[in-house]
Amino acid sequence: MATLAAKPMYIPLEGVESEHCALIVDNGLKKVKDIEAHKIEINNKRAIIESSKMSSAVPEVVKTIRDLGYEVTTVKTTFPVLDMTCAACAISVESIIKYLDGVVNASVNFATATVNVEYLPNTVIPTDLKKAVQSIGYDLLIDDNENVNQTLEEIHDKKFRDLKWRTIKAGLFSIPVVVIGMFFMDMPYANYIMWALSTPVILWFGKDFYINAYKQAKHRSANMDTLVALSTGVAYVFSVFNTLFSDFWHARGVHAHVYFEAAAVVIAFILLGKLLEEKAKGNTSTAIKKLMGLQPKSVTVIDSRGNHIATPIGDINQNTVILVKPGEKIAVDGTVILGNSYVDESMLSGEPLAVLKKENDKVFAGTINQKGSFQFRAEKVGSETMLAQIIKMVQDAQGSKAPVQKLVDKIAGIFVPVVIGIALIAFGSWILFGGDNGFTQGLLALVTVLVIACPCALGLATPTAIMVGVGKGAEKGILIKDAESLELTKNVNAIVLDKTGTITEGKPVVTDMAWLYNNDSYKEILFSIEKQSEHPLAEAVINHLGNVSTVAISNFESVTGRGAKAQMNNTTYFVGNQKFIIEQAIEISSKLLDTAIKWSAESKTVIWFANADEALAVVAIADKIKDSSIEAIKQFKQLGIEVYMLTGDNETTAKAIASQSGIRHFKAEVMPEQKSAFVKMLQNQRKVVAMVGDGINDSAALAQANVSIAMGKGSDIAMDVAKMTIISSDLNKIPMAIKLSKQTVAAIRQNLFWAFIYNIIGIPIAAGILYPINGFLLNPMIAGAAMAFSSVSVVGNSLLLKLKK
């Protein structure tokens, strides 16, 4: 950590190549207030600074140098943070890392349990960060290997299983304590039985609260664990004293109450709240792991002698020639040099149609080859591929700072020290002004304040409402991953829709078919030719014709970029685009031509069927708009939400779909990184953005959005990244999700009111504020009952959500 004495630190520079550059930087650094001395070394490409406040000086120095147009060599990375329990923990981790010498910036995301750190590699290393975080009771996972996501999953699963069993056991031990404390206090050895049952709850099942509170206290900070530990600890110790030394109170005319049930129940309730919260947290590493799974582990390399060699993906370099076989995933970005095939690029463009790849065409990592094979030359490998860039965008968006902090944690940050302060003030006031029984009454007041102020209702306010809200959403086909997205959904004022699979069905279908003659035999010939075709549109024709019989055709030939032809009974038949038909000098009737022009104007793909003499039919193929999309878009507008459509398709098709669905704002030919940038642009305009998509190409934009919604019939990656999934892929479910969000957030606010109303009224009374007026003192038993009732009211109010439409 930084020391109070000034010491030199080396800041690696880039672009400072002359005395003039050095002078600019020198003048700039003179304005940084925390620097005692500095020097610019051009030959060593570094700045040397001396400061007694390095933790504040380094970020300011780096910012100043960059503002002057030069660069500082730093490392930016993301580490998983372990053992955080609330937003106060995140603040503690962020503060301790920022205090280290050489750290430029640090941002902890409690929702994803990660910290983004930028640091000077010659000054601080990851192990320094880890040691600093461990010193305050948390930990960093700094292992840089492929198994880090698997390790995180194992840690999460183990933690959840352990918490589940501790919650169950704490509940089993607490129930009899409550029964005895409320109804059988006069039974023989009641206090000793309650002591025996509550001790495992306090000292074993709830031990983490005390351990964490102690670690926080060492660093002069407090969180929810502090209040839990103080209230339950004081109640438990006080009860043990009263059990062993009851005569101490009897001699002073006071009954020796015990509060074992309050201490045990508080621990059980808080553990339950934590269990619900842990269950609600999404696992962010799964999406990254599946994205990485799109890249094959090995490829077939063709060497200079033409030999085929199986090679690990890590050994691929630029200019390596790679053979792609039918059905294989493409390993890296490159250019086709031999052969041709259709490639499924839906993970990039979102479009369902496979794209023809021939010589000199670009291919991209993670896309899937269809039936043909080809050779391509590698151009971008490793972190330079488009797939790798998508993975990085998803990681960056998921690890960024959440725009809205948890309301409960914000309140708790103020609530904890205030309650402790009130309890101590009450204790001190009674000692000073309480007369002969001042100490006795003061100690009772302290215990009563801490018991009534127990944050168990506060801990349950959000997770119980979220649990009911999420359950209700699931009943309606809306899967919600976390509380943050459900809370934010009500504030959405801009929604970005992917076209394919979101607004449209996501697969090409025949919308129209016009025949020159009503002849079933022609349909059989068309069906038989398309049966042998590899073209993606052929399947749409086959599905449309249905149960038409096949006939024997011969000399089938696929004509790249044009269509296909075949013979039957010495007559040649052609299927393909209009250019293909015209090239054969085939006569086209005005009836079919007018129909084809009309369909083309509607942005439909038109294919022709002809024999050697004349065109016999035209077929229109399109990706149909879902029946529910138009109604959903109307509802968005009624809710005051601006609707945007993004698509990788061409301008004409995008315009037609936007017009038909009632969308004013749209962008065509959009790549994945552009989708993410568009969402960010809307956010910069202070809009709360919901992104709705179904493909891998949408994953970065989904991760960037405030609220991310995936269509259930889309890719696994989209559903992993998204915080909300519509199982039926029906856009009408999204307005329902917005209404559910409003109901749930209203329930959370009501819960917080009930959680605090007892504290607001009860804490002053527990402290003895009414005693000078009417001689009333709140019994700690009543305080414990009020605390329990606040929890019951919170849970009951959450359950009322089920009754709302």
C-alpha positions in Angstrom: 0.0 0.0 0.0 1.0 3.6 -0.4 3.2 5.1 2.3 3.3 8.6 3.6 6.9 9.2 2.4 7.4 10.5 -1.2 9.0 7.8 -3.4 9.7 7.5 -7.1 7.3 5.7 -9.5 7.9 5.0 -13.2 5.1 5.7 -15.7 5.8 4.1 -19.1 5.0 6.5 -22.0 4.2 6.1 -25.6 4.5 8.8 -28.3 6.8 11.1 -26.4 9.6 11.1 -29.0 11.1 14.6 -28.8 12.1 17.4 -26.4 9.0 19.3 -27.6 6.7 16.3 -26.6 8.5 16.1 -23.2 8.0 19.8 -22.6 4.3 19.4 -23.3 4.0 16.5 -20.8 6.3 18.4 -18.3 4.0 21.4 -18.3 0.9 19.2 -18.0 2.3 17.4 -14.9 3.1 20.6 -13.2 -0.7 21.1 -12.8 -1.2 17.8 -10.9 -1.4 18.8 -7.3 -0.3 15.6 -5.6 3.1 15.4 -7.3 6.1 16.6 -5.3 8.5 16.1 -8.2 8.6 14.7 -11.8 10.9 14.1 -14.7 10.4 13.0 -18.3 12.9 10.6 -19.8 12.6 10.4 -23.7 15.2 7.6 -24.2 13.7 5.4 -21.5 10.2 6.3 -22.6 8.9 7.0 -19.1 8.0 9.7 -16.6 9.3 9.5 -13.1 7.0 11.0 -10.4 7.4 11.4 -6.7 4.4 11.7 -4.4 3.4 10.9 -0.9 -0.2 10.2 -2.2 0.5 7.8 -5.0 -3.1 6.3 -4.9 -4.5 9.7 -6.0 -1.5 10.9 -8.0 -1.2 8.0 -10.4 -4.8 8.2 -11.8 -4.4 11.9 -12.3 -1.0 11.6 -14.0 -2.3 9.0 -16.4 -5.4 11.1 -17.2 -3.3 14.2 -17.8 -0.9 12.4 -20.1 -3.7 11.0 -22.1 -5.5 14.3 -22.3 -2.3 15.7 -23.8 -2.6 13.2 -26.7 0.0 10.7 -25.5 -0.5 7.2 -24.0 0.5 5.3 -20.9 1.2 1.6 -21.1 -1.2 -0.1 -18.7 -2.9 -3.4 -18.2 -6.7 -3.6 -18.2 -8.2 -6.9 -16.9 -11.2 -8.3 -15.0 -11.0 -10.5 -11.9 -13.8 -12.4 -10.2 -14.3 -11.3 -6.6 -15.3 -13.9 -4.1 -17.3 -13.7 -0.8 -19.0 -10.3 -1.4 -22.5 -10.2 0.3 -23.8 -6.7 -0.3 -23.0 -3.4 -2.1 -21.0 -2.2 1.0 -18.7 -5.1 0.4 -18.2 -4.0 -3.2 -17.3 -0.5 -2.1 -14.8 -1.9 0.4 -13.1 -4.0 -2.3 -13.0 -1.1 -4.8 -11.6 1.2 -2.2 -8.8 -1.1 -1.1 -7.7 -1.8 -4.7 -7.8 1.9 -5.6 -5.5 2.6 -2.6 -2.7 0.5 -4.0 0.3 2.2 -5.7 0.2 1.8 -9.4 -3.6 1.3 -9.8 -5.1 3.7 -12.3 -8.7 2.7 -11.8 -10.8 0.0 -10.3 -14.6 -0.6 -10.6 -16.3 -3.4 -8.7 -19.6 -4.8 -10.1 -21.5 -6.5 -7.2 -24.1 -8.1 -9.6 -21.5 -9.9 -11.6 -19.0 -10.3 -8.7 -16.1 -8.9 -10.8 -13.7 -6.0 -10.6 -12.3 -4.2 -13.7 -8.8 -3.0 -12.9 -6.3 -0.8 -14.8 -2.8 -0.8 -13.4 0.8 -0.1 -14.2 2.4 -3.6 -14.7 5.9 -2.5 -13.5 4.5 -1.3 -10.2 1.7 -3.6 -9.1 0.9 -7.2 -10.0 -2.3 -9.3 -9.6 -0.9 -11.0 -6.5 -0.6 -7.6 -4.8 -4.3 -7.0 -5.6 -5.2 -10.4 -4.2 -3.3 -9.9 -1.0 -5.0 -6.5 -0.5 -8.5 -7.9 -1.0 -7.8 -10.8 1.2 -6.8 -8.5 4.0 -10.4 -7.2 4.3 -12.0 -10.6 4.2 -12.6 -11.2 0.5 -10.7 -12.8 -2.3 -9.7 -12.5 -6.0 -9.5 -15.2 -8.6 -6.4 -14.2 -10.5 -5.5 -17.5 -12.3 -5.2 -16.7 -16.0 -6.3 -20.0 -17.5 -9.1 -21.5 -19.5 -10.6 -23.2 -16.5 -11.4 -20.0 -14.6 -15.1 -20.1 -15.6 -15.4 -23.7 -14.5 -13.7 -22.9 -11.2 -16.2 -20.0 -10.6 -19.1 -22.4 -11.3 -17.7 -24.9 -8.8 -17.3 -22.2 -6.2 -20.8 -20.9 -6.7 -22.4 -24.4 -6.6 -20.4 -25.3 -3.4 -21.4 -22.0 -1.8 -25.0 -22.5 -2.6 -25.1 -26.1 -1.4 -23.4 -25.1 1.9 -25.8 -22.1 2.4 -28.8 -24.3 1.7 -27.9 -26.8 4.3 -27.0 -24.1 6.9 -30.4 -22.4 6.3 -32.3 -25.7 6.7 -30.5 -26.7 9.8 -30.8 -23.2 11.3 -34.5 -23.3 10.7 -34.9 -26.7 12.3 -33.0 -25.6 15.4 -34.8 -22.2 15.7 -38.4 -23.5 15.5 -38.4 -25.3 18.9 -36.6 -22.3 20.4 -39.5 -20.0 19.3 -42.2 -22.4 20.5 -40.6 -22.7 23.9 -39.9 -19.0 24.2 -43.4 -18.0 23.2 -45.6 -20.7 24.9 -43.6 -22.8 27.3 -41.3 -20.4 29.2 -42.3 -21.9 32.6 -41.4 -25.5 31.7 -38.5 -26.9 33.7 -35.0 -26.0 32.3 -36.6 -23.9 29.5 -33.7 -21.5 29.4 -31.1 -24.2 29.3 -32.9 -26.0 26.5 -33.2 -22.8 24.4 -29.6 -22.1 25.1 -28.6 -25.5 23.9 -30.7 -25.2 20.7 -29.7 -21.7 19.8 -26.0 -22.1 20.3 -25.4 -24.1 17.1 -27.4 -21.5 15.2 -25.4 -18.6 16.5 -21.9 -20.1 16.7 -21.9 -22.5 13.7 -24.7 -21.8 11.2 -24.3 -18.1 11.6 -20.6 -17.9 12.2 -19.9 -16.1 8.9 -21.8 -13.0 10.1 -19.5 -12.7 13.1 -16.3 -13.5 11.1 -17.2 -10.9 8.5 -18.2 -8.3 11.1 -14.9 -8.7 12.8 -13.0 -8.3 9.5 -15.0 -5.1 8.7 -14.3 -3.8 12.2 -10.6 -4.2 11.8 -10.8 -1.8 8.8 -13.2 0.6 10.6 -16.1 -0.2 8.3 -19.5 -1.8 8.8 -22.1 -3.6 6.7 -25.2 -5.7 7.1 -23.1 -8.5 8.8 -22.1 -6.0 11.5 -25.7 -5.3 12.5 -26.7 -9.0 12.4 -23.6 -9.9 14.5 -24.2 -7.1 17.1 -28.0 -7.7 17.5 -27.9 -11.4 17.7 -24.6 -11.5 19.6 -25.7 -9.1 22.3 -29.1 -10.9 22.6 -27.4 -14.2 22.9 -24.7 -13.1 25.4 -27.3 -11.2 27.5 -29.6 -14.3 27.5 -26.7 -16.5 28.6 -25.9 -14.1 31.5 -29.6 -14.0 32.5 -29.7 -17.8 32.5 -26.6 -18.2 34.6 -27.0 -15.2 36.9 -30.7 -14.5 37.1 -30.4 -13.4 40.7 -28.5 -10.3 39.5 -31.7 -8.9 38.1 -34.1 -10.3 40.7 -32.2 -8.5 43.4 -32.9 -5.3 41.5 -36.6 -6.0 41.0 -36.2 -6.8 37.3 -37.3 -10.1 35.7 -34.4 -11.9 34.0 -35.7 -12.2 30.4 -33.9 -14.3 27.8 -33.9 -13.7 24.1 -32.5 -16.9 22.6 -35.5 -17.2 20.2 -34.9 -13.7 18.8 -31.2 -14.4 18.2 -31.8 -17.8 16.6 -34.7 -16.7 14.4 -32.8 -13.6 13.1 -29.9 -15.8 11.9 -32.3 -18.3 10.3 -34.2 -15.5 8.5 -31.1 -13.7 7.3 -29.7 -17.0 6.0 -33.0 -17.6 4.1 -32.7 -14.2 2.5 -29.1 -14.9 1.4 -30.2 -18.2 0.0 -32.9 -16.6 -2.1 -30.5 -13.9 -3.3 -27.8 -16.5 -4.2 -30.3 -18.5 -6.1 -31.4 -15.4 -8.1 -27.9 -14.6 -9.2 -27.1 -15.5 -12.8 -23.9 -17.3 -13.7 -22.2 -14.9 -16.1 -19.4 -17.3 -17.0 -21.7 -19.8 -18.9 -22.3 -17.4 -21.8 -18.6 -16.8 -22.3 -17.8 -20.6 -22.1 -20.4 -21.3 -24.8 -19.1 -18.6 -27.1 -15.6 -20.0 -26.8 -17.1 -23.4 -27.7 -18.0 -22.1 -31.1 -14.3 -22.3 -32.1 -13.0 -25.8 -32.9 -10.1 -27.3 -30.9 -8.3 -28.4 -34.0 -8.3 -27.9 -37.8 -7.1 -29.5 -41.0 -4.0 -27.6 -42.3 -2.7 -28.1 -45.8 1.1 -27.7 -45.9 3.3 -26.6 -48.8 3.4 -30.3 -50.1 -0.4 -30.6 -50.1 -0.5 -32.9 -47.0 -3.5 -32.7 -44.7 -2.4 -32.3 -41.1 -4.6 -32.1 -38.0 -3.4 -29.1 -36.1 -4.4 -27.5 -32.7 -6.1 -24.2 -33.0 -3.4 -22.5 -30.9 -0.8 -23.3 -33.6 -2.6 -21.5 -36.4 -0.7 -18.5 -37.7 -1.5 -15.9 -40.4 -1.3 -17.3 -44.0 -1.9 -20.9 -42.8 -4.0 -22.7 -45.4 -7.0 -24.5 -43.8 -9.4 -27.1 -45.3 -13.0 -26.8 -44.1 -15.0 -30.0 -44.5 -18.9 -30.2 -44.7 -20.5 -29.4 -41.4 -17.3 -28.1 -39.7 -17.0 -24.8 -37.8 -14.6 -22.3 -39.3 -11.7 -21.7 -36.9 -10.3 -18.3 -37.7 -11.0 -15.3 -40.0 -9.7 -15.6 -43.5 -10.2 -15.6 -47.3 -11.4 -18.4 -49.5 -8.7 -19.5 -52.0 -10.2 -22.7 -53.5 -13.7 -24.3 -53.7 -17.1 -22.9 -52.7 -19.9 -23.7 -50.2 -22.8 -22.2 -48.3 -21.8 -21.0 -44.8 -24.3 -20.4 -42.0 -23.3 -16.9 -40.7 -26.4 -16.4 -38.5 -24.1 -16.1 -35.4 -22.8 -12.8 -37.0 -25.5 -11.4 -39.1 -28.6 -13.0 -37.5 -29.9 -13.8 -40.9 -31.2 -17.4 -41.4 -30.0 -17.9 -44.9 -26.7 -19.5 -45.5 -24.3 -17.3 -47.6 -22.5 -18.6 -50.7 -18.7 -18.4 -50.2 -16.5 -18.7 -53.2 -12.9 -17.6 -54.1 -11.8 -14.3 -52.6 -14.8 -14.2 -50.2 -14.2 -13.6 -46.5 -15.1 -16.2 -43.8 -15.3 -15.7 -40.1 -14.5 -17.8 -37.0 -17.4 -19.5 -35.4 -19.6 -19.7 -38.5 -20.6 -23.1 -39.8 -20.0 -24.7 -43.2 -22.8 -26.5 -44.9 -22.5 -29.3 -47.4 -19.6 -28.2 -49.6 -15.9 -27.9 -48.8 -13.3 -25.3 -49.5 -9.8 -24.0 -48.6 -9.1 -20.6 -47.0 -6.0 -18.6 -46.0 -6.0 -17.5 -42.3 -5.8 -13.7 -41.8 -6.9 -13.0 -38.3 -6.2 -15.5 -35.5 -6.5 -15.6 -31.7 -7.8 -12.4 -30.2 -8.1 -10.7 -33.5 -11.0 -12.8 -34.9 -14.5 -11.4 -34.9 -15.6 -14.1 -32.6 -12.9 -13.2 -30.1 -14.0 -9.5 -30.3 -17.6 -10.5 -29.6 -16.5 -12.5 -26.6 -14.6 -9.5 -25.3 -17.5 -7.2 -25.8 -19.8 -9.5 -23.8 -17.2 -9.7 -21.0 -16.7 -5.9 -20.9 -20.5 -5.2 -20.9 -21.2 -7.8 -18.2 -18.3 -6.6 -16.0 -19.2 -2.9 -16.2 -20.6 -0.9 -13.3 -24.3 -1.4 -12.8 -26.2 1.9 -13.4 -28.4 1.4 -10.4 -27.2 0.2 -7.0 -29.4 -1.9 -4.9 -31.8 0.3 -2.9 -31.6 -1.9 0.2 -27.8 -1.8 0.3 -27.8 2.0 0.0 -30.2 2.3 2.9 -28.3 -0.3 4.9 -25.1 1.7 4.6 -26.7 4.5 6.5 -28.9 2.3 8.7 -26.2 0.2 10.3 -24.0 3.0 11.9 -27.1 5.0 12.9 -28.7 2.1 14.8 -25.4 1.3 16.5 -25.0 5.0 17.5 -28.6 5.2 18.8 -28.1 2.0 20.9 -24.9 3.4 22.4 -26.4 6.8 23.0 -29.4 5.2 24.7 -27.1 3.1 26.9 -25.0 6.1 27.9 -28.0 8.3 28.5 -29.5 5.8 30.9 -26.2 5.5 32.8 -26.0 9.3 33.2 -29.6 10.1 33.8 -31.3 6.9 34.9 -30.5 7.0 38.6 -30.0 3.8 40.6 -31.2 1.5 37.9 -29.5 3.5 35.1 -27.0 0.7 34.2 -29.7 -2.0 34.2 -32.2 0.0 32.2 -29.4 1.2 29.9 -28.3 -2.3 29.1 -31.9 -3.4 28.4 -32.4 -0.4 26.2 -29.2 -1.2 24.2 -30.4 -4.8 23.7 -33.9 -3.7 22.8 -32.7 -1.2 20.2 -30.4 -3.7 18.6 -33.1 -6.5 18.6 -35.9 -4.3 17.2 -33.5 -2.9 14.6 -32.5 -6.3 13.4 -32.4 -6.1 9.6 -34.0 -9.4 8.9 -37.1 -7.8 7.4 -34.8 -5.5 5.4 -32.9 -8.6 4.1 -36.2 -10.3 3.1 -37.9 -7.2 1.5 -36.3 -7.5 -1.9 -35.7 -11.3 -2.3 -39.2 -12.4 -1.3 -40.9 -9.9 -3.7 -38.5 -10.9 -6.4 -39.1 -14.6 -5.8 -42.9 -14.2 -6.2 -42.5 -11.8 -9.2 -40.1 -14.2 -10.9 -42.4 -17.1 -10.2 -45.4 -15.2 -11.6 -43.4 -14.3 -14.7 -42.5 -18.0 -15.2 -46.2 -18.9 -15.1 -46.7 -16.5 -18.0 -43.8 -17.7 -20.0 -41.4 -15.0 -18.9 -38.1 -16.2 -17.4 -36.3 -13.6 -15.3 -32.7 -14.1 -14.2 -32.1 -11.4 -11.6 -33.6 -8.7 -9.5 -31.8 -5.8 -11.3 -33.4 -6.5 -14.7 -36.9 -6.9 -13.1 -36.4 -3.6 -11.2 -35.1 -1.7 -14.3 -37.8 -3.0 -16.7 -40.4 -0.6 -15.5 -38.1 2.3 -16.4 -37.5 1.2 -20.0 -38.2 4.1 -22.5 -36.4 2.7 -25.5 -36.6 -0.8 -26.9 -34.2 -2.2 -29.6 -35.6 -5.2 -31.6 -33.6 -7.6 -33.7 -35.5 -8.4 -36.9 -34.9 -12.0 -37.6 -36.4 -14.4 -35.1 -37.7 -11.5 -33.0 -40.1 -9.5 -35.2 -40.1 -12.2 -37.9 -40.4 -16.0 -37.7 -36.6 -16.4 -38.3 -36.8 -18.9 -41.2 -37.6 -18.5 -44.9 -41.1 -19.7 -45.9 -42.9 -19.6 -49.3 -45.5 -16.8 -49.0 -46.8 -17.0 -52.6 -46.6 -19.3 -55.6 -48.0 -18.5 -59.1 -48.3 -21.1 -61.9 -48.7 -20.5 -65.6 -50.6 -23.8 -65.9 -52.4 -25.8 -63.3 -50.4 -29.0 -63.8 -49.5 -31.3 -60.9 -46.7 -32.9 -62.8 -44.8 -29.7 -62.9 -45.1 -29.4 -59.1 -43.6 -32.9 -58.8 -40.7 -32.0 -61.0 -40.0 -28.8 -59.1 -40.3 -30.8 -55.8 -37.8 -33.4 -57.1 -35.2 -30.8 -58.2 -35.4 -28.9 -55.0 -35.0 -32.2 -53.1 -31.5 -32.6 -54.6 -30.5 -28.9 -54.2 -28.2 -27.7 -51.4 -29.5 -24.1 -51.6 -31.0 -22.9 -48.3 -34.2 -21.7 -50.1 -34.9 -25.1 -51.5 -36.1 -26.3 -48.1 -38.7 -23.6 -48.0 -40.1 -24.8 -51.4 -40.1 -28.4 -50.2 -42.0 -27.6 -47.0 -44.5 -25.6 -49.0 -45.2 -28.3 -51.6 -45.7 -30.8 -48.8 -46.7 -34.3 -49.8 -46.1 -34.0 -53.5 -44.7 -37.1 -55.0 -41.1 -37.3 -56.3 -40.3 -38.2 -59.9 -37.1 -39.6 -61.4 -34.9 -36.8 -62.7 -31.5 -37.1 -64.3 -28.4 -35.0 -64.9 -29.0 -32.7 -61.9 -26.5 -29.8 -61.9 -26.1 -27.0 -59.4 -25.1 -23.7 -61.0 -23.3 -21.6 -58.4 -25.0 -18.2 -57.8 -27.7 -19.0 -60.3 -29.8 -22.0 -59.5 -30.1 -25.6 -60.6 -31.2 -27.7 -63.6 -32.1 -31.3 -64.3 -33.7 -33.4 -67.0 -36.9 -35.5 -67.2 -38.1 -37.4 -70.3 -35.4 -35.6 -72.3 -36.7 -32.2 -71.3 -34.5 -29.8 -69.3 -36.0 -27.9 -66.3 -34.5 -24.9 -64.6 -34.9 -23.5 -61.0 -33.2 -20.2 -60.0 -33.2 -16.5 -60.1 -34.5 -14.4 -63.0 -31.0 -13.8 -64.4 -30.5 -17.6 -64.7 -33.8 -17.9 -66.7 -33.0 -15.0 -69.0 -29.5 -16.5 -69.7 -31.3 -19.6 -71.1 -33.3 -17.5 -73.6 -36.5 -18.8 -72.0 -39.8 -17.0 -72.7 -41.3 -15.2 -69.7 -45.0 -14.4 -69.8 -46.1 -10.9 -68.8 -48.4 -12.4 -66.2 -45.6 -14.1 -64.3 -43.2 -11.1 -64.8 -45.7 -8.6 -63.3 -46.3 -11.0 -60.4 -42.5 -11.3 -59.8 -42.0 -7.5 -60.0 -44.8 -7.0 -57.4 -43.3 -9.5 -55.0 -39.8 -8.1 -55.4 -41.2 -4.7 -54.5 -42.4 -6.3 -51.2 -38.8 -7.3 -50.5 -39.5 -11.0 -51.1 -37.0 -13.3 -52.7 -38.3 -14.5 -56.1 -37.3 -17.8 -57.7 -38.4 -19.1 -61.1 -39.2 -22.5 -62.4 -39.1 -23.1 -66.2 -38.6 -25.7 -68.9 -36.5 -25.1 -72.0 -39.2 -23.1 -73.7 -41.1 -21.0 -71.2 -41.3 -20.0 -67.5 -43.8 -22.2 -65.7 -44.0 -20.6 -62.2 -42.7 -18.0 -59.8 -42.3 -18.5 -56.1 -42.0 -15.8 -53.4 -40.0 -16.5 -50.3 -39.7 -14.3 -47.2 -39.2 -14.3 -43.5 -42.7 -13.6 -42.3 -43.6 -11.1 -39.6 -45.0 -12.9 -36.5 -48.7 -12.3 -35.9 -48.0 -11.0 -32.4 -45.2 -8.5 -33.4 -47.5 -5.7 -34.8 -49.7 -5.8 -31.7 -46.7 -5.7 -29.4 -45.2 -2.8 -31.2 -48.5 -0.9 -30.8 -48.4 -1.6 -27.0 -44.8 -0.3 -26.8 -45.9 3.0 -28.3 -48.9 3.2 -25.9 -46.5 2.8 -23.0 -44.4 5.7 -24.3 -41.5 3.5 -25.4 -39.5 4.4 -28.5 -39.1 1.3 -30.8 -35.9 0.7 -32.9 -35.2 -2.2 -35.3 -31.7 -3.4 -36.1 -30.9 -6.0 -38.7 -28.0 -7.4 -40.7 -30.4 -7.6 -43.8 -30.3 -5.1 -46.7 -32.0 -1.7 -46.6 -34.9 -2.6 -48.9 -36.0 -5.6 -46.8 -35.4 -3.7 -43.5 -37.6 -0.8 -44.8 -40.4 -3.2 -45.8 -40.4 -5.1 -42.5 -40.3 -1.8 -40.5 -43.2 -0.4 -42.6 -45.3 -3.5 -42.2 -44.7 -3.7 -38.4 -45.2 0.0 -37.7 -41.6 0.9 -36.7 -40.3 4.3 -37.6 -36.7 4.0 -36.6 -34.5 1.2 -38.1 -31.0 0.5 -39.3 -30.0 -2.1 -41.9 -26.7 -4.1 -42.6 -25.7 -3.8 -39.0 -22.9 -6.0 -37.6 -22.7 -7.2 -34.0 -20.3 -4.6 -32.7 -22.5 -1.9 -34.3 -25.6 -3.2 -32.5 -23.7 -2.9 -29.2 -22.6 0.6 -30.1 -26.1 1.6 -31.0 -27.4 0.5 -27.6 -24.6 2.5 -26.0 -25.5 5.6 -28.0 -29.1 5.4 -26.8 -27.8 5.0 -23.2 -25.6 8.1 -23.7 -28.8 10.0 -24.5 -30.0 9.0 -20.9 -32.4 6.3 -22.2 -33.1 3.1 -20.3 -32.7 0.6 -23.1 -34.2 -2.9 -23.5 -32.5 -5.1 -26.2 -34.5 -8.0 -27.6 -32.7 -10.6 -29.7 -32.4 -14.3 -30.4 -29.0 -14.8 -32.0 -25.3 -15.0 -31.0 -24.9 -11.8 -33.1 -27.1 -10.1 -30.5 -25.1 -11.2 -27.4 -22.8 -8.2 -27.1 -25.8 -5.8 -27.5 -27.8 -7.8 -25.0 -25.0 -7.6 -22.5 -24.6 -3.8 -23.0 -28.3 -3.1 -22.6 -29.9 -2.0 -19.3 -32.5 -4.8 -19.8 -31.7 -7.8 -22.0 -34.4 -10.0 -23.4 -33.9 -13.1 -25.4 -36.4 -15.0 -27.5 -36.8 -18.6 -26.2 -36.5 -20.2 -29.7 -33.2 -18.4 -30.3 -29.6 -19.4 -29.5 -28.3 -20.7 -26.2 -25.8 -17.8 -26.1 -28.5 -15.1 -26.4 -30.5 -16.7 -23.6 -27.4 -17.1 -21.3 -26.4 -13.4 -21.8 -29.9 -12.1 -21.5 -31.4 -11.4 -18.1 -34.9 -12.2 -19.3 -36.1 -14.9 -21.7 -39.5 -15.0 -23.5 -40.1 -18.8 -23.8 -42.7 -18.5 -26.6 -40.8 -15.8 -28.6 -44.0 -13.8 -28.4 -43.3 -10.0 -28.3 -46.6 -9.5 -26.5 -45.0 -11.0 -23.4 -42.7 -8.0 -23.1 -45.4 -5.4 -22.2 -46.6 -8.0 -19.6 -43.0 -8.1 -18.2 -43.1 -4.3 -17.9 -46.3 -4.4 -15.9 -44.9 -7.2 -13.8 -41.9 -5.1 -13.1 -44.0 -2.2 -11.9 -46.0 -4.5 -9.6 -42.9 -6.1 -8.2 -41.0 -2.8 -7.6 -44.2 -1.4 -5.9 -44.2 -4.5 -3.6 -40.5 -4.0 -2.8 -41.1 -0.4 -1.8 -44.0 -1.5 0.3 -41.9 -4.2 1.9 -39.2 -1.6 2.7 -41.8 0.6 4.3 -43.0 -2.3 6.5 -39.4 -3.3 7.3 -38.6 0.2 8.5 -41.9 1.4 10.1 -41.3 -0.7 13.1 -37.7 0.6 13.4 -38.7 4.2 12.9 -41.4 3.9 15.6 -39.8 1.2 17.7 -36.2 2.4 18.0 -36.9 5.7 19.8 -39.4 3.9 22.1 -36.9 1.1 22.7 -34.3 3.7 23.6 -36.7 5.1 26.3 -38.0 8.3 24.6 -41.4 7.8 26.2 -40.2 7.1 29.7 -40.0 10.8 30.8 -43.5 11.3 29.5 -45.5 8.3 30.8 -42.9 6.0 32.3 -43.2 3.5 29.4 -40.3 1.2 28.5 -40.4 -1.2 25.7 -39.9 -4.8 26.8 -37.2 -6.6 24.7 -39.7 -9.4 24.2 -42.1 -7.1 22.5 -39.2 -5.7 20.5 -38.5 -9.2 19.3 -42.2 -9.8 18.5 -42.3 -6.5 16.5 -39.2 -7.6 14.6 -40.7 -11.0 13.8 -44.0 -9.3 12.8 -42.2 -7.0 10.4 -40.8 -10.1 8.7 -44.2 -11.7 8.5 -45.7 -8.5 7.0 -43.0 -8.4 4.4 -43.5 -12.0 3.3 -47.3 -11.6 3.3 -47.1 -8.5 1.2 -44.9 -10.2 -1.3 -47.4 -13.1 -1.6 -50.1 -10.6 -2.4 -48.4 -10.2 -5.8 -49.8 -13.6 -6.8 -53.3 -12.2 -6.7 -52.6 -9.3 -9.0 -53.4 -9.5 -12.7 
